[in-house]
Amino acid sequence: MAHHTSRTSYQQLTHRLNLCPQGSPPSKLLNRILTLLFSEEEAERVSLLPIKPFTAEQAARNWRIPIAEAKQTLQQLARRALLVDIQLEDSVSYVLPPPMAGFFEFALMRTREDIDQKLLSELYEQYISVEEDFVRELFLTGETQLGRVFVHESAVSSEQALHVLGYDKATAVIEAADDIGVGLCYCRHKRQHQGRACSAEMDICMTFNNVASSLIRSDYARKIDRSECKELLHKAYEQNLVQFGENVQNDISFICNCCSCCCEALLAAQRFGYERPVHTSNFIAGVGTGCSGCGQCLPVCPVKVIALEAEQVDGSGRKQAVIDLELCLGCGVCVRNCRLGALTMQPRASRVITPVNSTHKAVLMAIERGKLQNLIFDNQVMWRHRALAAMFGVILKLPPVKRALASEQIGSRYLGALCERYDAR
């Protein structure tokens, strides 16, 4: 494999990360983050990996090295939670997770001595919260988002509970999971290194199924059973934490238990709420006539969208809670804290659409972000894939008439069918 300078290797890795629907805008900060997590040789090799899950044999071909050496490198990366290894009965495949939710978080899901976690936390804070390009790319591009909010099940009346679908229940996700792991909350651990963490539970980041299995094997998550996971969920409810999980119906890979002061999804919702950075639950909070205006719901709202307003225009008269329904996440935390039962959860007028699985989500995100070609022609080592991805990407960005002409000129039925599928979505 040809030798590259350190800068070029990390630039190549940044390019590889940006082929995925969730982008990672290039910056000096990202370069410093990647140098902490990957060696120069690892960065070069990972930059050559396919986007979709791949085997050790595929990696060996791309790297032009023996399979035994490829397996060793892949396992080293998986042990550091930079790759997710998916172990089936008779085969093992690997996938490079996105930075979020992925290897950025995994690096802080346990305490480590092999990297400077304090420095990494400071770089994350600057790259994600200060520069803003990354968080905008992650949460504000396209209609299909990374994650969604789960309603606190205890906040829903027994009558309304009939409207809660299985994939909308955190307890149902726990029951359906083949494997469950728990690790440190990335967001609060990051803030802890900055001296700004709140007192909410730290060891409460839940992962499920293949992601959990991989993190458990690499000792980045602790294996727990369904009973303990439900106990943690109850503890999260008691601490007014919001359940923010993967935006899919089946095989959900994570549920974070988020606070309003540390967690990046809720901070994004506070900063960019009208741009819909996260998907809401299928419920929305409402204020009934029994509201006394005590104000207990105000501080617990994770996105600060509840206010007290007086009956009279001049500010006189009894006060009552008022919820900005445009920004309400439908988490139900306020309802659980209303001592008079004046707040209730009601089904939204229109049901929130949730992708069926991670593949469906990835395709939708790729289409909306103009990156579908990267999923179709995902092996960037092959010249043919690079050329077709570049060509298809240009065509997808053309106006419909010019796109049709381009498809005819190329004379490809396959390309025309892809364009039709793209338009159909």
Secondary structure, DSSP 8 states (H G I E B T S, - for coil): -----HHHHHHHHHHHHTTSSS-----HHHHHHHHHHS-HHHHHHHTTS-SS-B-HHHHHHHHTS-HHHHHHHHHHHHHTTSSEEEE-SS-EEEE---IIIIIHHHTTSS--SSS-HHHHHHHHHIIIIIS-HHHHHHHSSSSS-SEEEE--GGGS-TTGGGG--GGG-HHHHHHH-S-EEEEE-HHHHHHHHTT---SS-SEEEEEEHHHHHHHHHTTSSEE--HHHHHHHHHHHHHTT-EEEEES-SSS--EEEEE-TTT-HHHHHHHHHGGG--SB--SEEEEE-TT-----THHHH-TT--EEEEESSTTS-S-EEEEE-TTT-----HHHHT-TT--EEEEE-SS-----SSHHHHHHHHHHHTT-HHHHHS--TTSHHHHHHHHHHHHHHTS-HHHHHHHHHHHT-HHHHHHHHHHHH-
